[in-house]
Amino acid sequence: RRLEETEPGQRSPSSESCSLQFKHMVCLFLLYQLISVLVFFLIISCSFICFNTFCRLHSVEEIPIEVLRQREVKWLEMLNSWDKWMAKKHKKVKDRCQKGIPPSLRGRAWLYLTGAKFKKEQNKGKFQELDDQPGDLKWVDIIERDLHRQFPFHEMFAARGGHGQQDLFRVLKNYTLHRPEEGYCQAQAPIAAVLLMHMPAEDAFWVLVQICEKYLPGYYSTGLEAIQLDGEILNALLHRVSPAAHRHLKKHKLEPILYMTEWFMCAFSRTLPWASVLRVWDMFLCEGVKILFRVGLVLLKCTLGSQEKLKNCQGLYETMELLRAIQPQYMQEGFLVREILELSVSEKDIEKEHLAQLRRWKETHGDLHCTSPPRMHGAKAVMAADPPSRQDLKQSPTILVESPLERIPGQETTEGSKENIQSKTEKQKEAEHTYLSPSDPSPANQPKHQGSNESLSSAEHDTYL
């Protein structure tokens, strides 16, 4: 009826309102689409920024292949004349450790730096002798319960009863037999696990022995007196390096033993990202415990070193939570190594403070219940205390590979070549077992040896690859 009443050429009110509503709906739809597109691009941009930040904080510093190969050649040269380099060019060895040991040679370099190579040669057959013994049931039970807790996401230790866990058990059990008065400490398990990622079980055992006896003596003894003393040393050094952090910890009565025990006893293997762990260990095994002190001081200074950082840290609980979850940028490989090298804390500073804290300990607690041997500050001190012979440092072949050039495709194997292959397999059985770390680069990134058996079997040019 309304349509009939409208004059010709005029639109009805209902049609105009419908048209207006339709326009509004179209505008709202377009606006909604525009907002959706803007939100989408904003999310993508934020995700990209966050991803880049995450990669920057957690990525391993990329080293060009050419540089890596040059470093490998230099390290092979050093390892072939280790005693001469340590005696005359120790500073160069230290500089190269600070730059990072090539992954393909890290295991063998650690073996030489700690003096474990010499220790192993002087105690031939000792590891197998300990391996054949059953072990103390008290320690065996505790060790077995701890095996699955060590780097559970690493392929070596992921499988219960796998070869990684078996080797870890052997190393720790054998240590309790080697040092029955000390036994087993749970902090030794991650140390041994890191070593097993880079070397065979016997080598890992002797490096663990050197770390426990030379680098960190008394750390794993009952009572933990050595780690408590080092906690007080760290606290005293912090007063000089970062007064603000020292005041804050003193104000809330936060004892060093509460936050630094795992740091030092595990050599930061359960605290830092993996790339930073390896760089810290390279320097620690070369220069000694001062590197652990420097890492601890850097983390405390960066986390608690200014009033702005302490705004959200008003009590003991908040401080402990902050130290348990240190911000990733402070633990990133490049940043951390630079800060460590710039921090001026020497062996003399540590020993001076050690004597002062030892006097205070005797005044308050009396004499130490567990006397440990003097601490060795790095590879040079270890070598000077127990100098190895040239024969003990001689490199034996660890792998024998048949040259592909010796066989001609399509040609049958003659009796002579059969005998040759048989003799090579016998030599291979006699040779020491080599170990490639799952965390190391692929063999494609390692030096190639083509056509020559001598470079692989020569005692002077063994590459441990």
C-alpha positions in Angstrom: 0.0 0.0 0.0 2.9 2.4 0.8 4.5 1.6 -2.5 1.2 2.4 -4.2 0.9 5.7 -2.3 4.3 7.0 -3.3 4.5 9.3 -6.2 6.0 8.1 -9.5 9.8 8.8 -9.6 10.1 8.8 -5.8 11.7 6.0 -3.6 9.9 4.6 -0.7 11.2 5.4 2.9 11.7 1.7 3.5 13.9 1.2 0.4 16.0 4.3 1.4 16.5 2.9 4.9 17.4 -0.5 3.5 20.0 1.2 1.2 21.4 3.2 4.1 21.7 0.1 6.3 23.4 -1.8 3.4 25.9 1.0 3.0 26.6 0.9 6.7 27.1 -2.8 6.7 29.5 -2.6 3.8 31.5 0.1 5.5 31.7 -1.9 8.7 32.7 -5.0 6.8 35.5 -3.1 5.0 36.6 -1.5 8.3 36.7 -4.9 9.9 38.7 -6.3 7.1 41.2 -3.4 7.3 41.6 -3.8 11.0 42.1 -7.6 10.6 44.8 -7.0 8.0 46.6 -4.4 10.2 46.4 -6.8 13.2 47.8 -9.6 11.1 50.7 -7.6 9.9 51.3 -6.3 13.4 51.4 -9.9 14.7 53.8 -11.0 11.9 56.1 -8.0 12.6 56.2 -8.7 16.3 56.7 -12.4 15.7 59.6 -11.7 13.3 61.2 -9.3 15.9 60.8 -11.8 18.7 62.2 -14.6 16.5 65.2 -12.5 15.5 65.8 -11.6 19.2 65.5 -15.2 20.3 67.9 -16.3 17.5 70.4 -13.6 18.4 70.4 -14.5 22.1 70.5 -18.3 21.6 72.3 -18.9 18.4 75.9 -20.1 18.2 78.3 -17.7 16.7 78.9 -18.7 13.2 82.6 -19.2 12.2 83.5 -19.3 8.5 84.6 -22.7 7.4 88.0 -21.3 6.2 88.7 -19.8 9.6 87.6 -23.1 11.3 90.0 -25.1 9.1 92.8 -22.7 9.9 92.2 -23.1 13.6 92.1 -26.8 13.3 95.5 -26.8 11.6 96.9 -24.6 14.4 95.6 -26.8 17.1 96.9 -29.9 15.5 100.3 -28.3 15.3 100.1 -27.4 19.1 98.9 -30.9 20.1 101.8 -32.5 18.2 104.3 -30.5 20.3 102.3 -29.8 23.4 105.1 -29.7 25.9 107.0 -27.1 23.9 104.0 -24.9 23.3 103.0 -25.0 27.0 106.6 -24.2 28.1 107.4 -21.4 25.6 104.1 -20.2 24.1 101.5 -20.6 26.8 100.0 -17.2 26.1 99.3 -18.2 22.5 97.6 -21.4 23.8 95.5 -19.3 26.2 94.5 -16.8 23.4 93.4 -19.7 21.2 91.3 -21.2 24.1 89.6 -17.8 24.5 88.7 -17.8 20.8 87.2 -21.2 21.2 88.6 -24.7 20.5 87.5 -26.2 17.2 84.7 -28.7 17.9 86.4 -31.5 16.1 89.4 -31.2 18.4 87.8 -30.1 21.6 87.8 -33.5 23.3 91.5 -34.1 22.7 92.4 -30.5 23.6 90.6 -30.9 27.0 92.5 -34.1 27.5 95.8 -32.3 27.1 94.9 -29.1 28.9 93.9 -31.0 32.1 96.9 -33.3 32.1 94.6 -36.3 31.8 96.5 -37.6 28.8 99.6 -37.9 31.0 97.6 -39.3 33.9 96.1 -41.9 31.6 99.4 -43.0 30.2 100.9 -43.3 33.7 98.0 -45.5 34.8 97.5 -47.9 31.9 94.9 -50.5 32.6 93.6 -48.8 35.7 90.3 -47.8 34.2 89.6 -51.4 33.0 90.6 -52.7 36.4 88.1 -50.4 38.1 85.5 -51.2 35.5 85.7 -54.9 36.4 84.9 -54.2 40.0 81.3 -54.2 41.2 81.4 -50.9 43.2 79.9 -49.9 46.5 76.2 -50.6 46.5 75.4 -47.4 48.3 77.0 -45.3 45.6 75.8 -47.5 42.7 72.1 -47.1 43.8 72.4 -43.3 43.9 74.3 -43.1 40.6 71.6 -45.2 38.9 68.9 -42.9 40.1 70.7 -39.9 38.7 71.5 -41.2 35.2 68.2 -40.2 33.5 68.4 -36.6 35.0 71.6 -35.7 33.0 70.7 -33.9 29.7 67.6 -36.0 29.1 66.9 -34.3 25.8 70.4 -35.1 24.4 70.5 -38.0 22.1 73.3 -39.7 24.0 71.3 -39.8 27.3 67.7 -39.9 26.1 67.3 -43.7 26.1 67.3 -45.5 29.5 70.0 -48.0 29.5 71.5 -46.6 26.3 75.2 -46.4 25.6 75.4 -42.8 26.9 73.9 -43.7 30.3 76.0 -46.9 30.5 79.2 -44.9 29.9 78.1 -42.3 32.4 77.5 -45.0 35.0 80.9 -46.5 34.4 82.7 -43.2 34.8 81.0 -42.3 38.0 81.1 -45.7 39.5 84.8 -46.0 38.7 85.5 -42.6 40.3 83.9 -43.9 43.6 86.4 -46.8 43.5 89.3 -44.5 42.6 88.4 -42.1 45.5 86.5 -44.2 48.0 87.0 -41.6 50.8 85.2 -39.0 48.6 82.6 -41.3 47.0 80.0 -39.8 44.7 78.5 -36.3 44.6 75.5 -35.5 42.4 77.2 -32.4 40.9 79.8 -34.7 39.3 77.2 -36.3 37.0 76.7 -33.3 34.7 80.4 -32.7 34.6 81.0 -36.3 33.4 78.1 -36.1 31.0 79.6 -33.1 29.2 82.9 -34.9 29.0 81.3 -38.0 27.5 79.8 -35.9 24.7 83.4 -35.1 23.6 85.5 -38.2 24.3 85.4 -41.9 25.2 84.6 -43.2 28.7 88.2 -43.8 29.8 89.4 -40.3 28.7 86.3 -38.7 30.4 87.2 -40.6 33.6 90.7 -39.2 33.7 89.6 -35.6 32.9 87.0 -35.9 35.7 89.7 -37.1 38.0 91.9 -34.0 37.1 89.0 -31.6 37.5 88.1 -33.0 40.9 91.7 -33.2 42.2 93.5 -30.3 40.5 90.9 -27.7 39.4 88.2 -28.0 42.1 89.8 -29.9 45.0 87.5 -30.5 47.9 84.3 -29.4 46.0 82.8 -32.9 46.1 83.9 -34.0 49.6 81.5 -34.4 52.5 80.7 -31.1 54.2 81.2 -29.0 51.1 83.7 -26.8 53.0 85.6 -25.9 49.9 82.6 -24.6 48.0 81.5 -22.6 51.1 85.0 -20.9 51.2 84.8 -20.1 47.5 81.3 -18.6 48.1 82.8 -16.2 50.6 85.6 -15.4 48.1 83.0 -14.7 45.4 81.1 -12.4 47.9 84.3 -10.5 48.7 85.2 -10.1 45.0 81.7 -8.9 44.3 82.1 -6.1 46.8 84.9 -4.8 44.6 83.3 -5.5 41.2 79.7 -4.5 41.9 79.1 -2.7 45.2 75.3 -2.3 44.4 74.8 -6.0 44.0 76.9 -6.7 47.1 74.8 -4.3 49.2 71.6 -5.8 48.0 72.6 -9.4 48.8 73.9 -8.3 52.2 70.7 -6.4 53.0 68.5 -9.4 52.4 71.1 -11.8 54.1 71.3 -14.0 50.9 74.3 -16.3 51.5 76.5 -17.2 48.5 76.0 -20.9 49.1 72.3 -20.5 48.2 72.9 -19.3 44.7 76.4 -20.2 43.6 76.7 -23.9 44.6 75.2 -25.3 41.4 77.1 -22.7 39.3 80.5 -23.7 40.5 80.1 -27.4 41.3 78.6 -28.1 37.9 80.9 -25.5 36.2 77.8 -23.7 34.8 76.9 -26.7 32.7 73.3 -26.6 34.0 73.0 -22.8 33.9 74.3 -21.4 30.6 73.2 -22.0 27.0 75.2 -24.8 25.4 77.4 -22.6 23.2 78.3 -20.5 26.3 79.1 -23.7 28.3 81.6 -24.9 25.8 83.4 -21.5 25.5 83.5 -21.2 29.3 84.9 -24.7 29.6 87.6 -24.0 27.0 88.8 -21.1 29.1 88.2 -22.8 32.5 90.3 -25.9 31.6 93.1 -23.6 30.3 93.1 -20.9 32.9 91.6 -22.5 36.0 88.9 -21.6 38.5 89.3 -17.8 38.0 87.0 -18.3 34.9 84.2 -19.6 37.1 84.6 -16.7 39.5 84.5 -14.3 36.5 81.3 -15.9 35.1 79.6 -15.7 38.5 80.6 -12.0 39.0 79.4 -11.1 35.5 76.0 -12.7 36.1 75.6 -11.1 39.5 76.7 -7.7 38.2 74.4 -7.8 35.2 71.4 -9.0 37.1 71.7 -7.0 40.4 74.2 -4.3 39.5 72.0 -1.2 39.4 69.1 0.4 41.2 66.9 0.1 38.1 67.4 -3.6 38.0 66.5 -3.9 41.7 63.2 -2.2 41.5 61.2 -5.4 41.1 63.5 -7.3 43.5 62.4 -6.2 47.0 63.1 -9.3 49.0 65.1 -12.5 49.4 62.5 -14.6 47.5 62.4 -12.3 44.5 66.2 -12.1 44.4 66.5 -15.9 44.4 63.9 -16.1 41.6 65.9 -13.6 39.6 69.1 -15.5 40.0 67.4 -18.8 39.1 66.1 -17.3 35.8 68.9 -15.0 34.6 67.9 -13.0 31.5 69.2 -14.7 28.3 71.0 -11.7 26.9 73.5 -11.9 29.9 74.3 -15.5 29.1 74.6 -15.1 25.3 78.0 -16.5 24.1 79.5 -13.3 22.6 78.4 -11.0 25.4 79.4 -13.3 28.2 82.9 -14.1 26.7 83.6 -10.3 26.2 82.6 -9.6 29.8 84.7 -12.4 31.2 87.8 -11.2 29.3 87.3 -7.6 30.4 86.9 -8.5 34.1 90.2 -8.1 35.9 90.1 -10.9 38.5 93.4 -12.9 38.6 94.8 -15.9 40.4 96.6 -13.7 42.9 93.3 -12.0 43.8 91.6 -15.3 44.4 94.5 -16.7 46.5 94.8 -13.6 48.5 91.1 -13.6 49.3 91.3 -17.4 49.9 93.9 -16.9 52.7 91.7 -14.2 54.3 88.6 -16.3 54.2 90.5 -19.3 55.6 91.6 -17.3 58.6 88.0 -16.2 59.2 86.8 -19.7 58.8 89.2 -21.0 61.5 88.1 -18.2 63.9 84.4 -19.1 63.5 84.4 -22.8 62.6 87.8 -24.1 63.6 90.0 -26.2 61.4 88.7 -27.7 58.2 87.5 -31.2 58.6 88.5 -32.2 55.1 91.9 -31.2 53.9 92.3 -31.1 50.1 95.4 -30.7 48.0 96.3 -27.2 46.7 94.3 -25.8 43.8 96.0 -25.7 40.4 95.2 -22.5 38.5 95.0 -23.8 34.9 96.8 -26.1 32.5 100.2 -24.5 33.0 100.2 -25.0 36.8 99.0 -28.6 36.3 101.8 -29.4 33.9 104.4 -27.7 36.1 103.3 -29.7 39.1 103.6 -33.0 37.3 105.6 -32.6 34.1 104.9 -35.3 31.5 107.5 -37.0 29.4 107.6 -36.7 25.6 106.6 -40.4 25.4 103.5 -39.8 27.5 102.3 -37.0 25.2 103.0 -39.0 22.0 99.8 -39.3 20.0 98.7 -42.8 19.1 96.4 -43.4 16.1 92.8 -43.5 17.0 91.2 -44.6 13.7 92.4 -46.4 10.6 90.6 -45.9 7.3 91.2 -47.9 4.2 92.0 -45.6 1.3 89.4 -45.8 -1.5 92.2 -45.6 -4.1 93.5 -49.0 -3.0 90.6 -50.8 -4.6 89.8 -50.6 -8.3 86.0 -50.9 -9.0 85.0 -54.1 -10.8 88.3 -55.9 -9.9 88.2 -59.0 -7.7 90.0 -59.0 -4.4 93.3 -60.9 -4.6 94.7 -63.0 -1.8 97.3 -60.3 -1.2 94.8 -57.6 -0.8 92.7 -59.9 1.4 95.7 -60.3 3.7 96.3 -56.5 3.6 92.7 -55.8 4.6 92.8 -58.5 7.4 96.0 -56.9 8.8 94.3 -53.5 8.7 91.2 -54.8 10.6 93.5 -56.2 13.3 95.3 -52.9 13.6 91.9 -51.2 13.8 90.9 -53.4 16.7 94.1 -52.6 18.5 93.7 -48.9 17.9 92.0 -46.7 20.5 88.3 -46.1 19.9 87.5 -42.6 18.6 84.4 -40.7 19.5 82.5 -38.1 17.6 80.4 -35.8 19.7 76.7 -35.6 18.6 76.9 -31.9 19.3 79.9 -31.4 17.0 79.7 -30.4 13.4 79.2 -33.0 10.7 82.2 -34.7 9.1 81.7 -32.6 6.1 82.9 -29.6 8.1 86.0 -31.4 9.2 89.4 -31.6 7.4 89.5 -34.1 4.7 92.3 -36.6 4.0 92.4 -38.0 0.5 94.5 -40.7 -0.9 97.0 -41.1 1.9 96.9 -43.6 4.7 99.9 -42.1 6.4 98.2 -39.0 7.7 95.6 -41.1 9.4 97.9 -43.7 10.9 100.9 -41.6 11.7 101.5 -41.0 15.4 102.6 -37.4 14.6 99.6 -36.4 12.5 96.6 -38.1 14.0 93.6 -35.8 13.7 91.2 -37.7 16.1 88.4 -37.3 13.6 
